[in-house]
Amino acid sequence: MSPSVGKRQNFNNIRDVFPDQSLSHLLMRIQCPGRYHDQCFLSTKSFTNAFHKLTNTCYIIRMDSLFTQNICDDLEDIPQTDQPVWILGKKYHALTELEAIRKDILSKLWFSYRRGFIPIGGYNSTFTTDKGWGCMLRCGQMVLGQALVFLHLGRDWRWTPETKNTTYLEILKRFEDKRAAPFSIHQIALMGASEGKEVGQWFGPNTIAQVLKKLVVYDEWSSITIHVALDNALIVNDILRQCRVEGGTTVEVDGKEPLKAPSQWKPLLLLIPLRLGLNEINPVYLNGLKTSFKIPQSLGVIGGKPNLALYFIGCVGDEVIYLDPHTTQRSASVDNEREIDLTYHCKSASRISITDIDPSVALCFFCATEKDFKSMCKTMQDELLEPEKQPLFELSSERLVNWSPAEDVVSEAIGATNFLDFEHIERQYDTSDEDFELLG
């Protein structure tokens, strides 16, 4: 007989009451309150203790939907504080704009692990899920997906479950789990093979940047170009030369105030890889890292912890707000199942102390127009670099004479970038990412 609301019952095995996934989530929260569940490693004894805490202090309700609603949805995604909340360059006040913050976060494309898709590499392949190896690939998808949303729909566009916006659906289809989609897990994984990464092998941030740079070339609809800054330096004229090329497009955008790119400017996705310490972030860089989220052109930060790649989209106080790809969902097409669109949006983001993240990060920015780029450079200089005793990176007009020639920037921008892999798995390092110039 199922337990009833308000009636106390005894159970020898809590698994008789809750499904495995819900059970793990609940017990983690009991034993490790306020912590991200992947940071908790509980023994059998710990789970037993958590079970007794549960059965001794609450009534059991045999309703999985109520469990999800009352346990999972009660997470404090945004703290009630008078400190400003920053989400990709936009400032909010939690006490008066909580719903606006949540709508903004909900509108972000959330790409997570998927299962049950057509095998990557052909039907003889066993790779029908990216669980366990695809988190950096998914973070790369989130950054690129957000760039396309900003370009085609604008910064203030908001998603709803009922949306039928054709431009939005066109963006989403580009990331579906099928080989025909230009930015699918299939395309990214297979293109990684050209960079020495076998399907199923962990990517580092340098590899994902390199692969995305190659793939965006084939998306004429958006005509985006990717630039990765080298040697902790942003060279303005290198980027101007890269973006001022034949093939720039005027972009059709939904909304009353279209965002249009001049015909000789290719919209820019800028990645600035940095190593801000050895084993942890040097405190001298913390304020600068938080300031990066305040720049209007911010696309967030790719970062994480060992074995965990995360997409940071904002900050509040001394915490960073992130979307986590480490949830495995069923793969399906939005054309065949309209409700699958819901699985590409996360109801609430998570938070972590900025001091707890790995010192290897990649700052991300998007400039749809040349005016955006020049405005970003000025804001960076005035608010991000000059006020700091030890700035995150240098901003210069031209390269020093002993650096690589400017004309080689486009071909070398990704391949020569030094960046540490986030994935610390034995014999599966992204070795191209392991060498850094330490700042400070």
N, C-alpha and C positions, 0 to 999 in steps of 0.2 A: 504494500500500500504506500502511496506517495505521501510524504509529510505534508501537513497542512499549516497554513499561516497561524502563528500564535500558539501552536501546540509543541511542547518540548518532546523530542524523541532522542533515543540513543542509537548510535550507529557504530558498528565495529570498523567500518571502512568508509572513509569520507568519499572514496571514489564511487560509492554507490549513490552518492547524492549529486556530485558535481562532475562534469566532463573534465578530461585531463587538462585541456588548455585553460579552462576557467579555474580549475583547482590550483594549477601552478601559479597563475596570476594572483589568486587570493592569498595563498600561503606565502608567496614572496612579499606581498604587501604587509602581511601580519608580522613577519620576521624582520623585514627590512623596510620600515615605513619611510616614505619620502625618497626612496632610491629607485633608480632605473633597474628593472628586473634583471637585465643581463649582467649587472654588477654584483648580483647576489648568487652565491654558490652554497646551497643548503644541503646538509647531510640528511640521511634518513631520520636521524634523531631530531634534527631541527624541524623537519616536516611533521613529525609526530607531535612535537611540542606545539607547533602552530595549529595542528588539528585539535588538540585539547583546548587551546585558547579559544578556538572558534566554537566548539561544542559546549564549552562551559559559560560562554558569555553571550550567545545569541541564539535565536530560533532559526532552524533550517527551513528554507523555503524551496520546494522542488519546482523551480521555474527558472530555466536557463536564461530566458529573456530578461527576467527581473534581475538576475545576477549581473548580466552584462550592463543593464541600465543603471543599477544602483551601486555597483562596485567599480566598473570600468569608467563610467561617465562622470563619476564624482571626483576624478583627478583634478587637481588645481592646475590647470594649464597656464593661466595668467594670474600672478599674485595680485591681491588687492593692495596696491601701494600707490603713493603719490609720485613715485619715480616714473619718468617717461618710459614708454614701451616703444621700441623701434622695430619695424618690420620692413626690411628691404627699402630703407631710405625714407620711410614714412613714420611720422611721430604720432603716437597715441597717448591718451591718459586712461589708465586702467579703471579708475574710479568712475569715470563718466562715459567711456567709450568701449566697454568690454565687448558688447555685441559687434561693434565695428571691427575690433581686433580679430574676433573669432571668424567673422565673415571673410576678412582678408586672408587669414591662415587657411580657411576652408577652400578658398579659391585657388590656392597654390596646387600645382600638379604634384601628386605624390606617387612616385614609382617605387614599388616594393618587389620583393621576391615573388615569382609566380611559378606555378606548377601546372603540368599537363599541356604544355605547348608542343607544337611540332618539333621534333628533335633538331637541335642545332648541329649542322654539318651533315645532314642527310638522314635517311630512315634507319641506317645501320648504327647511328649514334644513340647513346643512352642519355644524352643531355636533354631531358624534357623539363628540367627545372634549373633555376640558377641559385637555389637555396645553398648557402654555405660558401659561395664564391663570387656572387654577382653584386655585392653591396656597393662597391665603387662604381660599377657600371650604372647602377640605378641612380646613384648620386649625380653622375654625369648627365644622365637623362633629365633629372630634375632641374639642374642648372640650365641646360639647353632648352628644355620645355618652357621654363619661366621666361627665358629670353624671347622665345617665339610668341608667348602670350603678351609680353610687353610690346613687342613689335607690331603685332597684328590687331590686338585688342586694346592696348593701352594699360597704364599702371593701375587705373581705378576700376577696371572691369571686374565684376564679381560673378562667381559661379553660383548657380542654384541647382537643386536636383531636377528641376523641370526644364532646364535650359535646352534649347534646340538650336542654339547659335551655330550656324554652319561653319563659320571660321574656327570657332573653338573645336568643333568635332574634327575638322580637317587637321588641326594641330595634334589632337589626341591620337588620331589614326596613324600619325607618323611614328608613334612610339609603341604601337601594339606589338604583341609577341609573335610576329610572323616575318619571314624573310623579305617579303615585299615591302614592308614598312621601312623607310630610309633610316630611322634611328631606333630600330628594334634591338632587343637583346641579341637577336641573331646577327644582325649587321655589325653591331659593336664587337661581339665575340669573334666573328669571322675576320673582321678587319684587324683585330688584335693579333691574329696569326701572322699578319704581315709585319708585325712589330716583335715577333718572336714569342708571342704568348699563345699557348695552345688553348683551345676551348675548354673551359672548366678551370683554368688556372687563374689565380688572383691577379688583378690589375693593381698597379699603383697609380697615383694621381697623374704622373707624367704620361703613362700609357693611355689613360682615358682621355687626356687632353689631346694627345697625338692622334688617336683614333677619331675623336669627334671633329678635329680639324680636317681630316681627310673626308669624312662623311658629309660635312656641311657643303662641300663643293658641289654635290649632286642635287642640292635642294634649291632649284632656281626660283621657287615661289618666294623664299625668304631672302636668298642671296646674302646670308650672313658670312662673315669671316671671323676666324678665331686667332687671337694673338696671345702668346704666352711670354710674359716679360722675363728677361734673363738677368742673372747676376744681381738680384735684388734692386733692379733699376728699371724705371719706366722711361723709355726714350720716345719723346713726343713725335719727332719727325719720322722715326721708323714706322710708327703707327699711321701717320698721315700718308706716307708712301704706300703702305699696305692697303689702306681703305680707299684712297683716291685712285681708283683703277676703272678701266672700262668694264662695264657689266653691272655697275651699281644700279639699283632699281628704285622706282617710286612705288611704295607699298600701299596696297589698298587696306584700309583699316575700318573696322566697325566703330560707330559712335559719332557724336556730334562734332568732336574736334579730332579729326584724323591725325595720326602720327605718320608723317611722310618723310622718306629718306631721299635726299637729292640724288639725281641721276648718276653723279660721279662719286658717291659715297656708299660703300658697302657697310651695312650695320655691323657693329663691332661687339663681339663677346671677348672681353679681356680677362685673362687669368694671371694672377700674380702669385707664384709659389714662393713661400717663405718658410724658413726654419727659425723659430723664435726661441730656441733654447736647445739643450741637450736631451734631457729626459722629461723636462716640464717647461712650461712657458716662463721665460724670464719676466719677472714683475714689471720691468721697465717697458714692456711692450703691451701690457694689458689694456691701458687706456687707449692706445692707438688702435688695437684690434676692435674694441667696442666702438670707437669713432667711425670705423669703416662701415658699420651698418647704418650710419646716419647720412651717408652720402646719397643724394637722390638717385644716382645711377647704380646703386648697390644691387648685386644679384646674390648676396650672401657669401658664405664661406664653405668650402669643402674641407672637412676635417674629421675629427673623431677621436677614438682611442685605439690602442692595439687590438686588431681583429674586428674593429667596428668603424666603418666609414659612415659618417653622418652628414646631413646637409643643414648647416646653420643658417637660419633665415632672419634672425634678429637678436635683440638683447634687451634685458631689463635689469637694472642694477648691476650686480656682479654675476649674473647668469646669462647664458646664451640659450636661445630658443631654436629648436631643431626639428626636422622631419627625419624619421628613422625608417630606412628601407628594410629592416629585419622583421618583416611580417610576411608570411607566405600566403598568397591568395591564388585562387583558381584563375587560370588564363582563359580569356574569352574575347570575342570581338564586339565592339560597341555597335556594329552594324547588325549583328545577329541577336544581341541581348542588350537592349537600351539601358537596362538597370546596371550593367557592368560599369557604366560611367561613375557610379557612386564609389566604386572601389579605387578610383584614382584621386580621391580627396580624403584627407585625414581630418576627422572631426575636431581633434585637438592636438596641438604640438606638445612636445616635452621640453624640459629645461634641465640644464646641467651647469654647475659652477664653471666659470670661464677658466679657473685655475686647474680644473680636472681634465681639460682636453689636451690632446697630443700637441706638441709644439710644431708639428708639421701641418701647415695650413695652406690653402690656396684661396686668395681673395678673388672674388668674381664681380665683374661690372658689365653693364650693357649700355652701349651708346648707339641709339638708332640714327642719330644725325651727327654731322661734324660739330654743330653747335653744342650738342650734348657732350661730346668728347672734350671740347675746349672748356666748357663749364665745369666738367668733372675734374679736369686738371687743375683749374684754379681753386676749386673747393678742396681738393687733396692738398695742395700746397699751403693754403691758408689755415685749414682746420685739422688736417691729418698729420702733416709733416713738420711744418715750422714750429708748432707749439711743443713738440716733443724733444727732449734732450737726446733721445735715441730713436729716430724715426724708423718706421717699419721698412721703408725702402727709399730710394732716391728718385727724384723726378728731374729729368734733364731734357734739353732741347735736342742735343746731338750726342752721338757716341764719342767716347774717348778714342784717340787714334790707335791705341793698341787693342781695341775690341774688334770683334768680327766686322767685316765691311757691311755697310747698311744694305747693299743690294742682296746680301745673302740672308737677310733677316727672315723673309717669308719662308724659305726652305729650312732654316735652322732653328726657327723660333721654338718649335716643340722638341725636336730631337736633341738639342743641346741643353735643355732645361735640366737642372739638377734638382731632384725632388725625392724625398724619402717615401718609400712605400708604407702605407698604413697597415698592410697585412703582414703580420709577423708569423708566417707559417714556414716550418722547416723545409728547406730545399725548394720553396716556391716563392722566393722573394722577387719583386720587380727590381732587379739589380740596377736598371737604368736610373732609378730614383734614389739611390742610396747615398750619393755624395752631395754634400751641402757646403755652402759657404755660410758659416755661422755668423749671425749678426752680433755686434757688440763687442 
